Amino acid sequence: MRVITRAVFFCCICLLTVLMLSSTHGQTTTKSTAPAIASDTVVGRMLEAPVNTRPLSEKFWWDEAWYDNGVLQAPVNYDVIERKVVYVNPSDNTEVPAIVYRPKQPGKYPGVLFQHGRRGLDELVQRLPRRMAARGFVVLAPDVYSARFIDKLPIAHMVETEGDTNAGVDYLLAQPDVSTSKICLYSHTRGGYYALQVAVKFNRQNQEVACYVSFYPHWQNPNAEEPMQVYRYAVEADSLEIPTMILIGEYEQYQRRRSIETAVKSMKEAGKNVHLIIYPGVGRGFDFRPERVRTFADDLATKDATMRVAEFMRRHLSSWEK
């Protein structure tokens, strides 16, 4: 009996030593030896609240005025008006219907192109460009599915629709109420792939496009084979040079989250200006889930993401005022 007790005792000591070494290692790893981490926010441990042990200088979201003195940045709100428009894709003369959202208050505002995803530009999704216009932007939202008579929630991807989104850049920059000579790309789901093509394939980045923002993007060619969907990401992400912000939920679908995190990690290792924000407690589509299933966490994440994205785009468009 004494032998068994002693063996159990030594096993416990060994286990405790391993656990202490594991926890200490995470705190003492230096920046030079630590591997690149995709996410800039959530770094979780099982059965505990998320923790982030990065140096304060690496926490880009840190706000000492709020943390020390309780100062919150006051949001700017605008009443929004909208108008339906049509522009032409010159590559094949396709007419692309779209909605322009802008502040009701007269004046000029920075330009943003919002590209819908696989849902299309339905009533739930229209809230996204409207919210951004309420922050003080002129937002063009093309409906590339209606332009090509594509039903809602398509499986296959029609390559020609990428050109329809791209043509929207020129249309938006030509509007007299747009105050900037460049615009930012703003998207979600499959729209993230469209916007990526606009920036890289159509070579708009660093010319007409100043930044890229996407909520839980599908960062892979929708027509690619299943292994590519799960284990790879769109090669265009490696060529994305402009400031980039990606926002997803903690419970994002595995095959989407994997490609996003892999791409962002690769971009960071290449020295790109990219941030991946992960919101705890929410999943895919947290910013447009309808009332009957919406959670408090969805609302908190949506409000923070909208404000954070608006500040990000405004900052990167400020140098391009006409």
C-alpha positions in Angstrom: 0.0 0.0 0.0 2.9 2.4 0.9 4.5 1.6 -2.5 1.4 2.5 -4.4 0.9 5.7 -2.4 4.4 6.7 -3.0 4.1 6.0 -6.8 0.9 8.1 -7.0 2.7 10.9 -5.1 5.6 11.0 -7.5 3.3 10.9 -10.5 1.5 14.0 -9.1 4.8 15.8 -8.6 5.8 15.0 -12.1 2.5 16.2 -13.6 2.6 19.4 -11.5 6.2 20.1 -12.8 5.1 19.7 -16.4 2.1 22.0 -16.0 4.3 24.7 -14.3 6.9 24.5 -17.0 4.2 24.8 -19.7 2.5 27.8 -18.2 5.9 29.5 -17.5 7.1 29.0 -21.1 4.2 31.0 -22.5 5.2 34.0 -20.3 9.0 33.9 -20.9 9.1 33.3 -24.7 10.8 36.3 -26.3 9.6 38.0 -29.4 12.5 36.8 -31.4 11.7 33.2 -30.7 7.9 33.2 -30.6 6.2 32.0 -33.8 3.9 34.4 -35.6 0.3 34.3 -34.3 -2.5 35.0 -36.8 -5.0 36.6 -34.4 -4.4 40.0 -32.8 -7.0 39.4 -30.1 -8.2 36.1 -28.7 -5.5 33.7 -27.5 -7.4 31.3 -25.4 -6.7 28.5 -23.0 -9.1 25.6 -22.4 -11.7 26.2 -19.7 -10.5 29.7 -19.0 -11.2 33.2 -20.2 -9.2 34.3 -23.2 -5.8 35.8 -22.4 -3.2 37.7 -24.5 0.3 37.8 -23.1 1.8 39.9 -25.9 3.8 43.0 -24.9 1.6 46.1 -24.7 3.3 47.6 -27.7 1.9 44.7 -29.8 -1.7 45.2 -28.7 -2.7 47.5 -31.5 -6.2 47.8 -30.0 -5.1 49.1 -26.6 -6.5 52.4 -25.5 -4.9 53.9 -22.3 -7.4 56.8 -22.2 -10.2 54.2 -21.8 -8.3 51.8 -19.6 -6.9 54.3 -17.2 -9.4 57.1 -17.2 -12.6 55.6 -18.6 -12.7 57.9 -21.7 -14.8 56.4 -24.5 -14.6 57.7 -28.0 -17.9 59.4 -29.0 -19.4 57.8 -32.1 -20.4 60.0 -35.0 -23.9 59.2 -36.4 -25.4 60.4 -39.6 -28.9 59.9 -41.0 -28.6 57.9 -44.1 -30.2 58.2 -47.5 -30.0 55.8 -50.3 -30.6 55.7 -54.1 -30.6 52.9 -56.6 -28.2 53.3 -59.5 -26.9 51.3 -62.5 -23.4 51.2 -63.9 -21.8 49.3 -66.7 -19.0 46.7 -66.7 -17.1 47.8 -69.8 -15.6 44.3 -70.4 -18.9 43.0 -71.7 -21.4 45.9 -71.2 -23.3 44.2 -68.4 -25.5 46.6 -66.5 -24.9 46.2 -62.7 -27.6 47.4 -60.4 -26.4 48.9 -57.1 -27.4 51.0 -54.1 -25.5 54.1 -53.0 -25.7 54.9 -49.3 -24.6 58.2 -48.0 -25.2 60.6 -45.1 -28.3 62.8 -45.5 -26.2 65.8 -44.5 -24.9 67.6 -47.6 -21.2 67.4 -48.3 -18.5 65.1 -49.5 -17.4 61.9 -47.8 -14.8 59.2 -48.3 -15.7 56.4 -50.7 -16.2 52.7 -49.7 -17.2 49.8 -52.0 -19.2 47.1 -50.2 -19.4 43.7 -51.9 -22.1 41.3 -50.7 -21.5 37.6 -50.4 -23.3 34.4 -51.2 -26.6 35.7 -49.7 -26.8 38.4 -52.3 -27.8 42.0 -51.4 -30.9 41.1 -49.5 -32.6 43.1 -46.7 -30.5 41.6 -43.9 -27.2 42.3 -45.8 -28.2 45.9 -46.8 -27.9 46.8 -43.1 -24.1 46.4 -43.4 -23.4 49.2 -46.0 -26.1 51.3 -44.4 -24.3 51.1 -41.0 -21.1 52.2 -42.6 -22.7 55.1 -44.4 -24.0 56.2 -40.9 -20.3 56.6 -39.9 -19.7 59.2 -42.6 -19.0 57.4 -45.9 -20.4 57.2 -49.4 -20.9 53.5 -49.8 -21.6 51.8 -53.1 -23.2 48.3 -52.8 -23.2 46.4 -56.2 -25.7 43.6 -56.7 -23.6 41.4 -58.9 -26.1 38.5 -58.7 -29.0 40.4 -60.1 -26.7 41.7 -62.9 -26.1 38.2 -64.1 -29.5 36.7 -63.2 -27.9 34.5 -60.5 -30.2 33.0 -57.9 -29.5 33.6 -54.2 -27.0 31.3 -52.4 -25.3 29.9 -55.5 -22.8 27.1 -55.2 -20.7 27.8 -58.3 -18.8 31.1 -58.8 -19.1 33.0 -62.0 -15.8 34.6 -62.8 -17.4 37.4 -64.8 -19.0 38.8 -61.6 -15.5 39.8 -60.4 -15.3 42.3 -63.2 -18.7 43.7 -62.2 -17.3 44.5 -58.8 -14.2 45.9 -60.2 -16.2 48.3 -62.5 -17.8 49.7 -59.3 -14.5 51.2 -58.3 -14.5 53.6 -61.2 -18.2 54.4 -60.8 -17.7 55.2 -57.2 -14.7 57.4 -57.7 -16.5 59.4 -60.4 -19.3 60.4 -58.0 -19.2 64.1 -57.1 -19.9 63.6 -53.5 -16.9 61.3 -52.9 -14.2 63.3 -51.2 -11.2 60.9 -51.8 -9.2 59.9 -54.8 -9.0 56.3 -53.5 -11.6 54.1 -51.9 -11.6 51.2 -49.4 -12.9 47.7 -50.1 -15.4 46.4 -47.5 -17.0 43.0 -47.8 -18.2 39.8 -46.1 -18.4 36.0 -46.9 -17.8 35.3 -50.6 -17.6 39.1 -51.2 -14.2 38.9 -49.5 -13.0 36.8 -52.5 -14.5 39.3 -55.0 -12.8 42.2 -53.2 -9.5 40.3 -53.1 -9.6 39.9 -56.9 -10.3 43.6 -57.3 -7.3 44.5 -55.3 -4.9 41.9 -56.7 -6.1 40.4 -60.0 -7.4 43.8 -61.3 -4.3 45.6 -59.8 -6.4 48.2 -58.0 -4.3 48.2 -54.7 -2.0 51.1 -54.2 -3.7 52.8 -57.1 -7.5 53.3 -56.6 -7.8 51.2 -53.5 -6.3 52.3 -50.1 -7.3 49.4 -47.8 -9.1 46.1 -47.6 -11.6 45.0 -44.9 -13.6 41.8 -44.8 -15.9 40.1 -42.3 -15.4 36.3 -42.2 -14.3 36.2 -45.8 -14.3 33.1 -48.0 -10.6 33.4 -48.8 -10.5 30.7 -51.5 -11.8 30.3 -55.0 -15.4 29.0 -54.5 -14.8 26.7 -57.5 -11.7 25.1 -56.1 -11.7 21.4 -55.0 -12.6 20.4 -51.5 -9.0 19.9 -50.2 -8.2 23.4 -51.4 -11.2 24.8 -49.5 -10.0 23.2 -46.3 -6.2 23.3 -46.4 -5.3 26.2 -48.6 -6.2 29.8 -49.2 -6.5 32.0 -52.3 -3.0 32.6 -53.6 -4.0 36.3 -54.2 -3.8 36.9 -50.5 0.0 36.6 -50.7 0.1 39.5 -53.1 -2.2 41.7 -51.0 -0.1 44.8 -50.1 -2.6 47.4 -48.8 -3.5 47.7 -45.1 -5.9 44.8 -44.3 -8.3 44.0 -41.5 -10.2 40.7 -41.1 -12.9 40.1 -38.5 -14.4 36.7 -37.6 -16.2 35.1 -34.7 -14.6 32.5 -32.3 -17.1 29.9 -33.7 -16.3 30.5 -37.4 -16.7 27.4 -39.6 -13.5 25.4 -39.4 -12.8 25.3 -43.1 -13.1 29.0 -43.4 -11.2 29.9 -40.2 -8.3 27.6 -41.1 -7.7 29.3 -44.5 -8.1 32.8 -43.0 -5.7 32.2 -40.1 -3.2 30.4 -42.4 -3.2 33.3 -44.9 -3.0 36.0 -42.2 -0.1 34.2 -40.5 1.7 34.0 -43.9 1.1 37.7 -44.5 2.4 38.7 -41.1 5.6 36.6 -41.6 6.1 38.6 -44.8 5.8 41.8 -42.9 2.4 42.8 -44.3 0.1 45.3 -42.5 -2.7 43.0 -41.5 -4.9 42.5 -38.5 -7.2 39.5 -37.7 -9.7 40.2 -35.0 -11.6 37.3 -33.4 -14.7 38.0 -31.4 -15.4 35.6 -28.5 -18.8 34.0 -28.2 -20.0 34.6 -31.8 -20.0 32.6 -35.0 -20.3 33.3 -38.7 -22.7 36.1 -39.7 -22.7 37.8 -36.3 -23.4 41.2 -37.9 -26.5 40.3 -39.8 -28.2 37.5 -37.8 -32.0 38.2 -37.5 -33.7 39.2 -34.3 -35.2 35.7 -33.5 -31.7 34.2 -33.2 -29.5 37.2 -32.4 -27.5 37.2 -29.1 -26.1 39.9 -26.9 -22.6 38.8 -28.0 -23.6 39.3 -31.6 -24.7 42.8 -30.9 -21.6 43.7 -29.0 -19.3 42.3 -31.6 -21.2 44.1 -34.4 -21.0 47.4 -32.7 -17.3 47.1 -31.9 -16.5 45.8 -35.4 -18.4 48.6 -37.2 -16.7 51.3 -35.1 -13.3 49.7 -35.5 -13.6 49.3 -39.2 -14.9 52.8 -39.7 -11.8 54.2 -37.9 -9.5 51.9 -39.9 -10.9 53.0 -43.2 -11.1 56.7 -42.3 -7.4 56.6 -41.2 -6.2 55.0 -44.4 -8.3 57.3 -46.6 -7.3 60.5 -44.9 -4.2 60.9 -47.0 -6.3 60.8 -50.2 -8.7 63.7 -49.8 -9.2 65.4 -53.1 
